[in-house]
Structure formats: C-alpha cells, structure tokens
Amino acid sequence: MPTDAPTDTSQRTHDLVIAANRLPVDRVVDADGTQSWRTSPGGLVTAMEAVMKGREGAWVGWAGETGEAPAPFVENGLHLHPVPLSQQEVTDYYEGFSNDTLWPIYHDVIVPAGFHRSWWQAYRTVNERFARAVADVAAQGATVWIHDYQLQLVPELLRAMRPDVRIGWFNHIPFPPVELFAQLPWRGGILEGLLGADYLGFQRSADAQNFVRACRQVLGLTTKGDTVTVPGTGSRRARVVRASAVPISIDSAGLEALAMTPAVQERAAAIRASLGSPKVVLLGVDRLDYTKGIRHRLKAYEELLAEGAIKPPDVTFVQVATPSRERVAAYRQLRTEVETTVGRINGQYGELGVAAIHYLHHSYPREEMAALFQAADVMLVTPLRDGMNLVAKEYVTCRHDEGGALVLSEFTGAWHEMHQAFVCNPHDIEGLKQTILRAIHTDAKDKRRIMRALRRRVSEHDVQLWAKRFLEALATAPERPSAKDRATS
C-alpha cells in the first residue's frame, strides 16, 4: 500500500519540476525477465518530451503500477520521481473522480457524471501525495509546472507547503461553462485548489474565461480581464492569479524529419498497397473515447455507403482506436457499440477481400503513425468536444508532400488555429457527410493551397513556442493586487 511519508529530503532538488498524473514512461518486461522503461504514448508525453530536451528537471507522476512505487530514477536525462497509488486509489481517484466525474462535466456532459464522496476523498488524498512529492524535489524558488485535471488541488496544497516556488498549471482538456461546472458538489474546493497557482494556462480563450467566470460566480471573487484577485488570509497576503489561453502544439520539426525518412515513406506506400491501392483512403485516429465522435463518424460513413456516394474498393476507411479506460463502464459500452457498427458495415458493404472499414483497436509507434498519415487522403478529426487534438497537427506536419485533406470538428481547440481545414459540426450527420465529400472531391490544387497554410501555422506555432509562452507567462504573472483591487476584494 502507498505511504504518505515524504521521500528522502536529502535527494537532489531541481529548478524545474513537472507534475502530471503519469510519468512519461512505462515499464517493459521482456521474455527473459529483463525490465526496462519505454516512452509512453500520448500527447502530453510527446509534447513535454520535446520541451524538456536541453532542460534538466524532474518529473513527478505515477508509474502505472499499483502498490509501492519504484525508487526515483533517471531516464533519457530526466529525473523521474514515481508517486505510489493503491488499486483502490486507481479505482476511486483516477477511474472514478477524474474520469467518471470530472471528464464528463468538462466535456459537455456527453455522458452523465457520477458523484461519490469517497471518490472526492481519494482525489484529495492523492493530490496531497503529489504535492508533497513535488515539495520534496523542488529547489528553493523553483518553477513547478502542474498538468491537467487529475491534479487540480495540487497548486494550493503545494503553495501551503512551499510558498517560495513559482506554480503554473496547464489544462489539456476544456474547462466547462459555469452552468456545467456548478453541478460539481466540490466546485469550490477545485477552484480554490487551482487558485494556488500563479498562472493558469488553457487551450482556448473561452476555457480561461469560463474559469474566471466560475471564480466570480461560485467563489464571489473579484475578477478583472484575465485575472482573479485572491484575498489575503492570516499571514498570507492577497494575490492576483492570471488565466489565459496558451494552445499546445507538437514538435513539428522532429515529426516532419521522421515523416521524410525513406523507411516511413516506403511504409506509407506499403500501407496503401495492403489496402488494395484504393483511390481514397479515409483515416481516423483516436483514443476510444465517447468525446471523439467515432460513432457519429461511422454513421456518416455508413450513410454515404448506403447512398452510393462512395463505395469500396475505390474508397476505404481506416479507424485506429487506441484502448482507453477500459475499466470505466461508459468506455466498455462505447467499445461494444463501435465494434458492432464496424461489423455491420463490413457485413453489408464489404466484399470478399475488400473491407469497407479496417478497424484497429491498439496503439502504434510514431513511425507507423507517420506512415499512416502519409497514406491517408482524408484525415477525419471529428470530436464532439476536445481541448486541442494534436492528431490534426500531426497529420498536416507529416504531409510534407502537401497532399491530403483535413476534416476538422469546430469543437476542437485545433479549429481555432486551423480555420482553413474542411470544418464540420460532427453532431450534424448530413453536414459531416457533405464535408467528407468536399474533402474528397475538391481540386488537388486547392487542397495543396489549404495544406500549405495549415502546415505553416503548425510549424510556426510549435511545442517549443508553446512552452516558451507558458513559462514566460508564469514568470511574469502578477503577484500582488493593485491598491484598487485590494480595496474591492
């Protein structure tokens, strides 16, 4: 069972500390019993891996295994400090409160949220453990960068332990309107936890505004523009917390270099050949999550087949659905629904040796994904709600040939940066069908012009610029309210 005792305070401390639910690595055990660590898949890890290059720092997170945590270790020059979680805490803090309470509320309540006091208590307990772990490894005056919705209480908990450090928090998912956020019985505690930070970064301006508005309406705090005034209590002085948009991006230069390697380009050609060399390859790449709009996408595709607007073998659809949170009931139900739909479509519209849909329920390494992106004529990024969606940026980066077309949901953070894409409302099935057809049939010259604009935007606003903007905003965040704000707080 995990212990809440602090780690050895004689260990090395760091000027930059990252805190996230997971460490950026997974343990791998080979057939002969040899153990090693492998970089984890996922947008956060990929983004922060690029950010941490050339920066010496520590990363605090869960190693992915229940029970006693591994001892701190160094991997690829990064000092990793595992935080222990028991199986019950994984059930209550992670699967429960994080993904069955917060995730639905923060994604427009696409499925109902569950409210359980035991889950909230586990969430508090684990956040306290993370805060202590960060406090142990942060040097005097260190910069601490906390990530995402699983750790929303850490900023205030850490501030109480270490008022000397600079605290930033970044939200990788949407932050909901106050009308949805207010459903949370523990809404005040979450806001107070976040207000322990000096600076809060969000994917979209609307998310930052939702947070500021929640502080005003739920906590009754004074707000002005993108700032919230936190009154002083006891010996603690009044503070000003800033919240603004800093949209995340990718390591575009590194991914483009990978995509241009002969091995990846050869693999892309092999993928198309293995699919029967169709005229058009449609591609979806998502975690198997109800927010990603996979069922809506399949419905649109099935109707296009039924109407004869497209048909195999000229057109085929590849859907990569990475396994996700399979212990949560809503995700198990989603998998059943998706696989049932795929089977029905293939049974009705496929032929011997010609599948209408190629459904792949596992993850792939970056090299394979880069090849898939180059093999796809139309990329379908159609979530019902998404903080950013880095797949859209990865696709256009891999299309160094300026080919392809991106169909993009207007409910992604990416849409705010990539207006030139073929934009859709995934709830509008008829509109989604017409957008897919436009992406297929638009003149190649016009599609190249669109792709050039998308690629330029992503390359100019890469992950390094994102990190630079966030850290600069954190370094310059206001510390004290003005005399006028103090008078009205």
C-alpha positions in Angstrom: 0.0 0.0 0.0 1.2 3.5 -0.7 2.6 5.5 2.2 2.2 9.3 2.5 5.6 9.7 4.2 7.7 12.2 2.4 10.6 11.0 0.3 14.2 11.4 1.5 14.8 15.2 1.7 18.5 14.7 1.1 17.8 13.8 -2.5 18.8 16.2 -5.3 16.4 19.1 -5.9 15.6 20.8 -9.2 14.9 24.2 -10.5 12.2 22.9 -12.9 9.6 20.3 -11.8 6.9 18.8 -13.9 3.9 17.1 -12.2 1.4 15.0 -14.1 -0.8 12.0 -13.4 1.6 9.7 -15.2 5.3 9.5 -15.7 6.4 9.7 -19.3 7.5 6.1 -19.3 6.0 2.6 -18.9 7.8 -0.4 -17.5 8.5 -3.1 -20.1 9.3 -6.7 -19.2 11.0 -8.8 -21.9 10.5 -12.5 -22.3 13.7 -13.2 -20.4 12.5 -11.1 -17.5 14.7 -8.1 -18.3 13.0 -4.9 -17.3 13.3 -1.5 -19.0 11.4 1.7 -19.4 9.8 2.8 -22.7 8.4 6.3 -23.5 4.6 6.3 -23.1 2.2 7.2 -25.9 0.1 10.3 -25.6 0.0 14.0 -26.5 1.3 15.3 -23.1 4.3 13.0 -23.1 5.2 13.7 -26.7 4.9 17.5 -26.2 6.8 17.6 -22.9 9.5 15.3 -24.2 10.4 17.9 -26.8 10.1 20.7 -24.2 12.5 19.0 -21.7 15.2 18.5 -24.3 18.1 20.6 -23.1 16.4 21.4 -19.8 17.5 19.5 -16.7 14.5 18.9 -14.5 12.4 16.4 -12.6 9.0 14.8 -13.4 6.7 13.7 -10.7 4.0 11.1 -11.6 2.5 7.7 -11.2 4.5 4.8 -12.8 1.3 3.0 -13.9 1.6 0.1 -11.4 -0.3 -0.2 -8.1 1.4 -0.7 -4.8 4.8 0.5 -3.7 6.4 3.0 -6.2 9.8 2.4 -7.8 12.7 4.4 -6.4 13.4 7.6 -8.3 15.5 7.0 -11.4 16.9 8.8 -14.5 15.7 8.0 -18.0 16.9 9.9 -21.1 18.4 12.6 -18.9 15.1 13.3 -17.0 14.9 12.7 -13.2 11.7 10.7 -12.6 10.1 10.5 -9.2 7.3 8.0 -9.0 4.2 8.5 -6.8 2.6 5.4 -5.4 -1.1 4.6 -5.9 -3.1 1.7 -4.4 -5.5 -0.3 -6.5 -8.4 1.3 -4.6 -7.0 4.8 -5.3 -6.7 4.0 -9.0 -10.4 2.9 -8.9 -11.6 6.0 -6.9 -9.2 8.8 -7.8 -8.4 8.0 -11.4 -11.2 5.9 -12.9 -13.8 7.4 -10.5 -13.4 11.1 -9.8 -11.0 12.0 -12.6 -12.7 10.1 -15.4 -16.2 9.4 -14.3 -16.9 12.7 -12.5 -14.6 15.5 -13.9 -14.2 14.2 -17.5 -17.9 14.1 -18.3 -18.5 17.5 -16.7 -15.6 19.1 -18.6 -16.8 17.6 -21.9 -20.3 18.9 -22.1 -21.8 16.0 -20.1 -21.9 13.8 -23.2 -22.5 11.0 -20.7 -23.8 11.6 -17.2 -21.2 12.3 -14.4 -21.0 10.2 -11.2 -20.8 11.9 -7.9 -19.4 9.9 -4.9 -18.0 11.4 -1.8 -15.5 8.5 -1.5 -14.1 9.4 -4.9 -13.6 13.0 -3.9 -11.8 12.0 -0.7 -9.5 9.7 -2.7 -8.9 12.6 -5.2 -7.9 14.9 -2.3 -5.6 12.2 -0.7 -3.8 11.6 -4.0 -3.4 15.3 -4.8 -1.9 15.8 -1.3 0.6 13.0 -2.0 1.6 14.6 -5.3 2.0 18.0 -3.6 4.3 16.5 -1.0 6.4 14.7 -3.7 6.8 18.0 -5.7 7.7 19.9 -2.5 10.4 17.3 -1.8 12.2 17.7 -5.2 11.7 21.4 -5.9 14.7 23.6 -5.2 14.4 26.9 -3.5 12.5 29.3 -5.8 11.9 26.5 -8.4 9.4 26.7 -11.2 6.7 24.0 -10.9 4.6 23.1 -13.9 1.5 21.1 -13.0 -0.6 19.4 -15.7 -4.2 18.6 -16.2 -7.5 17.9 -14.5 -6.3 15.0 -12.3 -4.1 17.4 -10.2 -6.4 20.5 -9.7 -5.8 20.6 -5.9 -2.0 20.4 -6.1 -1.4 24.2 -6.7 -3.0 25.3 -3.4 -1.6 22.3 -1.4 1.9 23.0 -2.8 1.6 26.7 -2.0 0.9 25.9 1.6 4.0 23.7 1.8 6.3 25.7 -0.4 5.4 29.4 -0.7 8.8 30.1 -2.3 8.1 28.2 -5.6 6.5 29.6 -8.7 3.5 27.5 -9.6 1.9 27.1 -13.1 -0.9 24.8 -14.1 -2.0 23.8 -17.6 -5.3 22.3 -18.6 -5.1 19.9 -21.6 -8.9 19.5 -21.8 -11.7 22.0 -22.0 -12.8 23.9 -18.9 -16.6 23.9 -18.8 -19.1 26.8 -18.6 -20.0 27.7 -15.1 -23.5 26.3 -15.7 -22.0 22.8 -16.1 -19.1 23.2 -13.6 -21.6 24.3 -10.9 -23.0 20.7 -10.9 -19.9 19.5 -9.1 -20.6 19.3 -5.3 -16.9 20.1 -4.8 -16.8 23.0 -7.2 -15.5 25.5 -4.6 -12.7 23.2 -3.5 -11.5 22.7 -7.0 -11.4 26.4 -7.8 -9.6 27.1 -4.5 -7.1 24.4 -5.4 -6.4 25.9 -8.8 -6.1 29.4 -7.4 -2.9 28.3 -5.6 -1.2 28.7 -8.9 0.4 31.9 -10.1 -0.6 31.3 -13.7 -3.2 29.0 -15.3 -2.9 28.1 -18.9 -5.8 26.8 -21.1 -6.2 25.6 -24.6 -8.7 28.3 -25.7 -9.6 31.8 -24.5 -13.2 30.5 -23.9 -11.8 28.0 -21.4 -9.8 30.6 -19.5 -12.9 32.9 -19.5 -15.0 30.0 -18.1 -12.6 29.6 -15.2 -12.5 33.3 -14.4 -16.3 33.5 -14.5 -16.6 30.4 -12.2 -14.3 32.2 -9.7 -16.5 35.2 -9.8 -19.9 33.4 -9.6 -19.0 30.4 -7.4 -16.5 32.0 -5.0 -17.6 35.6 -5.3 -14.0 36.8 -6.0 -13.1 40.0 -7.8 -12.1 39.5 -11.4 -10.7 41.9 -14.0 -10.0 40.8 -17.6 -8.0 37.6 -17.3 -7.1 37.9 -13.6 -8.7 36.8 -10.3 -7.9 38.5 -7.0 -7.4 36.1 -4.1 -7.9 37.9 -0.8 -5.2 37.5 1.9 -6.0 35.4 4.9 -4.0 35.4 8.2 -0.3 35.8 7.4 -0.9 35.1 3.7 -1.0 38.2 1.5 -3.6 38.9 -1.2 -2.6 37.6 -4.7 -3.5 38.0 -8.3 -3.8 34.9 -10.4 -3.8 35.1 -14.2 -5.6 32.7 -16.5 -5.2 32.8 -20.3 -5.0 30.7 -23.5 -1.7 29.1 -24.5 -2.7 26.4 -27.0 -0.5 23.4 -27.0 1.3 22.1 -30.1 3.7 19.5 -31.3 7.4 19.0 -32.2 6.7 19.8 -35.8 10.4 19.8 -36.9 11.1 16.4 -35.3 7.9 14.8 -36.7 8.4 16.2 -40.2 12.0 14.8 -40.2 10.7 11.4 -39.2 8.0 11.5 -41.9 10.6 12.3 -44.6 12.7 9.3 -43.8 12.8 6.7 -46.6 11.6 4.0 -44.2 8.4 5.9 -43.3 7.7 6.8 -46.9 8.2 3.2 -48.0 5.9 2.1 -45.2 3.2 4.6 -46.4 3.3 3.1 -49.9 3.1 -0.4 -48.4 0.0 0.5 -46.4 -1.8 1.8 -49.4 -0.9 -1.4 -51.3 -2.1 -3.6 -48.4 -5.4 -1.8 -48.5 -5.8 -2.7 -52.2 -4.5 0.6 -53.6 -7.8 2.5 -53.3 -8.4 5.8 -54.9 -9.2 7.4 -51.5 -8.1 6.4 -48.0 -10.1 7.9 -45.1 -8.4 7.8 -41.7 -9.5 8.3 -38.1 -7.0 8.1 -35.2 -8.4 8.5 -31.7 -8.4 7.1 -28.2 -11.5 5.0 -27.9 -13.4 7.8 -26.0 -17.0 8.9 -26.3 -15.8 12.6 -26.7 -14.0 11.7 -30.0 -17.2 11.4 -32.1 -16.3 8.0 -33.5 -19.9 6.8 -33.6 -21.1 9.9 -35.4 -18.2 9.4 -37.9 -19.2 5.8 -38.5 -22.8 6.8 -39.0 -21.9 9.4 -41.6 -19.6 6.9 -43.4 -22.3 4.2 -43.4 -24.9 6.6 -44.9 -22.5 7.6 -47.6 -22.1 3.9 -48.5 -25.8 3.4 -48.4 -26.4 6.3 -50.7 -23.8 5.1 -53.1 -21.8 8.4 -52.8 -18.7 6.3 -52.1 -18.0 2.6 -52.2 -15.2 0.1 -51.8 -12.8 -0.7 -53.2 -12.4 2.8 -54.6 -12.8 4.3 -51.1 -11.8 2.6 -47.8 -11.8 3.8 -44.2 -9.1 3.0 -41.6 -10.1 3.7 -38.0 -7.4 3.4 -35.3 -9.0 3.3 -31.9 -6.4 3.2 -29.1 -7.7 1.4 -26.0 -8.7 3.7 -23.2 -10.0 3.4 -19.6 -11.5 0.0 -20.2 -12.4 -0.4 -16.6 -14.9 2.5 -16.8 -18.4 1.3 -17.8 -19.0 4.1 -20.4 -15.9 3.1 -22.3 -16.7 -0.6 -22.3 -20.1 0.3 -23.7 -18.6 2.5 -26.3 -16.2 -0.2 -27.5 -19.2 -2.7 -27.9 -21.2 -0.1 -29.9 -18.3 0.8 -32.2 -17.3 -2.8 -32.9 -20.9 -3.8 -33.5 -21.2 -0.9 -36.0 -18.0 -1.8 -37.8 -19.1 -5.4 -38.1 -22.5 -4.3 -39.5 -20.9 -2.0 -42.1 -18.4 -4.6 -43.2 -21.1 -7.3 -43.4 -23.3 -5.1 -45.5 -20.9 -3.2 -47.7 -17.7 -5.2 -47.7 -16.8 -7.9 -50.2 -14.6 -10.9 -50.1 -11.1 -9.5 -49.7 -12.4 -5.9 -49.7 -13.3 -4.4 -46.3 -15.4 -1.2 -46.1 -13.7 -0.4 -42.7 -10.3 -1.5 -41.3 -10.7 -1.2 -37.6 -7.6 -1.4 -35.4 -8.0 -1.5 -31.6 -4.4 -0.9 -30.4 -1.7 1.8 -30.3 1.1 2.2 -32.8 4.6 3.7 -32.6 5.3 7.2 -34.0 6.9 5.8 -37.2 3.8 3.8 -38.1 1.5 6.7 -37.3 3.6 9.0 -39.6 3.3 6.4 -42.4 -0.5 6.1 -41.8 -0.8 9.9 -42.0 1.0 10.0 -45.4 -1.1 7.1 -46.7 -4.4 8.9 -45.9 -6.1 11.1 -48.5 -8.6 12.5 -45.9 -8.0 12.7 -42.2 -11.2 12.7 -40.1 -10.7 14.6 -36.8 -14.3 15.0 -35.6 -14.6 15.1 -31.8 -17.7 16.2 -30.1 -15.5 18.2 -27.7 -11.7 18.3 -27.4 -9.2 20.5 -25.6 -6.9 20.6 -28.6 -6.5 17.4 -30.6 -2.9 17.1 -31.6 -3.7 14.4 -34.3 -4.8 17.2 -36.5 -1.5 19.0 -36.2 0.5 15.7 -36.6 -1.4 14.9 -39.8 -0.6 18.2 -41.6 3.0 18.0 -40.3 3.5 14.6 -41.8 2.1 15.8 -45.2 5.4 17.3 -46.4 4.2 16.5 -49.9 1.3 19.0 -49.3 -1.2 16.3 -50.2 -4.2 15.2 -48.2 -7.1 17.0 -46.6 -8.1 17.6 -43.0 -11.8 17.4 -41.9 -11.8 19.1 -38.6 -14.6 19.5 -35.9 -15.3 23.0 -34.9 -15.5 21.7 -31.3 -11.7 21.1 -31.1 -9.1 23.6 -29.8 -7.3 22.9 -33.1 -10.1 24.6 -35.0 -9.2 27.9 -33.5 -5.8 27.7 -35.2 -6.7 25.8 -38.3 -9.7 27.5 -39.9 -8.5 26.6 -43.4 -9.4 23.0 -42.8 -12.6 21.4 -44.0 -14.6 22.3 -40.9 -17.6 20.4 -39.7 -20.1 20.1 -36.9 -20.0 16.4 -36.0 -23.5 16.5 -34.5 -24.8 17.4 -38.0 -24.5 14.0 -39.7 -25.7 15.3 -43.1 -23.3 18.2 -42.8 -20.5 15.9 -41.9 -21.2 13.7 -44.9 -21.1 16.7 -47.2 -17.8 17.9 -45.7 -16.2 14.5 -46.2 -17.3 14.6 -49.9 -15.9 18.1 -50.3 -12.6 16.9 -48.8 -12.5 14.0 -51.3 -13.6 16.0 -54.4 -12.0 19.4 -54.0 -9.5 20.2 -56.7 -6.0 18.9 -55.9 -4.5 22.4 -56.4 -6.9 24.0 -53.9 -6.2 21.2 -51.4 -2.5 21.8 -51.7 -3.0 25.5 -51.0 -5.0 24.7 -47.9 -2.4 22.2 -46.7 0.4 24.7 -47.2 -1.5 27.2 -45.0 -2.2 24.6 -42.3 1.4 23.3 -42.3 2.8 26.9 -42.0 0.6 27.6 -39.0 1.7 24.4 -37.2 5.4 24.9 -38.0 5.4 28.5 -36.8 3.5 27.6 -33.6 5.3 24.5 -32.4 5.7 22.9 -29.0 8.8 25.0 -28.2 6.9 28.2 -28.7 4.0 26.8 -26.5 6.4 26.1 -23.7 8.2 29.4 -24.1 4.9 31.3 -24.0 3.7 29.4 -20.9 6.9 29.7 -18.9 7.2 33.4 -19.8 3.6 34.0 -18.7 4.3 32.1 -15.5 7.5 34.1 -14.8 5.7 37.4 -15.3 2.4 36.6 -13.6 1.2 39.3 -11.2 2.0 38.6 -7.6 0.1 41.3 -5.7 -3.2 43.0 -6.5 -3.2 46.8 -7.1 -4.4 49.1 -4.3 -7.8 49.5 -6.1 -8.2 45.7 -6.3 -7.3 45.3 -2.6 -9.9 47.8 -1.7 -12.7 46.0 -3.6 -11.7 42.4 -2.7 
